[in-house]
Amino acid sequence: MSSFLRKDGKNYFTRSFVNGQRVYGERIVTEGKIEWREWNPYRSKLAAALCSGLLDFPIREGSAVLYLGSAEGTSISHVSDVIGEKGVVVGVDISPKAMATFSKLVESRSNIIPLLADANQPSLLRNELGDFSCDVLVQDVSQRNQADIFVKNLREFGKKNAHGLLVIKARSVDSSISPKKVLENELALVKRSFSVLQVVDLNAFESDHFLIHVVVGEK
Ligand SMILES: C[S@@+](CC[C@H](N)C(=O)[O-])C[C@H]1O[C@@H](n2cnc3c(N)ncnc32)[C@H](O)[C@@H]1O
């Protein structure tokens, strides 16, 4: 685990990149000059995955991260804490409204790059991002073709041994079949391209959500 991420009892905390800043009303614990922000699993699916037994959290100090579906920046603010000043996270979202709030957060966090764009079009993202490549791709977009978007972006932007964390919101993919069946179908798509390390059921915090953890280059 990164020295900027720690577990205290059942709760996870990230070491604040910006002291005194609350992003979504989270609890802050102070230790001398260091502040730790509680990572709320009911507000962030990455925290929900950690609290639900994700075995290896691949985001570390200095990581380059591509985050698809950054929304207002709740989760990405914790990613920004974990990667620290040596890391970078590109936050992509299609919603101008979410991006407006997110852009305010970015003003105080130099390791975040915001990008208003459609994650479904990696070639357009590539035009914006030049030769950027990532150690970790995180995706949390509520679209029908979640696995397809994930696979094409991880292929395009992932480094040789990159990791991917894909949040599946089953109801957005297909509400006419069971969430478990949706997961099975999405998993089959992902397995064609990457090795799956773990599937985490997020149901304790977000109903009908799962997280798939994959790694590139070991197929
Ligand atoms: C569930 S929210 C993400 C929450 C965020 N990951 C967090 O934990 O703070 C899903 C986001 O995906 C965005 N989104 C949906 N389709 C998208 C697309 N094709 N490209 C980029 N963003 C998209 C939505 O605008 C929304 O902000």
The ligand as a Gaussian input file, in Angstrom:
#p B3LYP/6-31G(d) Opt

LIG

0 1
 C      -21.109000       7.534000     -11.530000
 S      -20.451000       9.006000     -12.154000
 C      -18.737000       8.904000     -11.703000
 C      -18.452000       9.173000     -10.250000
 C      -16.973000       9.308000      -9.976000
 N      -16.239000       8.211000     -10.544000
 C      -16.644000       9.385000      -8.503000
 O      -16.564000       8.346000      -7.846000
 O      -16.443000      10.501000      -7.993000
 C      -20.386000       8.663000     -13.859000
 C      -19.807000       9.782000     -14.687000
 O      -19.556000       9.282000     -15.994000
 C      -19.731000      10.334000     -16.900000
 N      -19.868000       9.773000     -18.256000
 C      -20.915000       9.067000     -18.772000
 N      -20.656000       8.736000     -20.051000
 C      -19.421000       9.209000     -20.349000
 C      -18.603000       9.174000     -21.506000
 N      -19.013000       8.560000     -22.630000
 N      -17.401000       9.781000     -21.464000
 C      -16.980000      10.402000     -20.334000
 N      -17.710000      10.469000     -19.207000
 C      -18.909000       9.873000     -19.201000
 C      -20.967000      11.062000     -16.379000
 O      -21.041000      12.386000     -16.875000
 C      -20.743000      10.980000     -14.864000
 O      -20.127000      12.153000     -14.376000

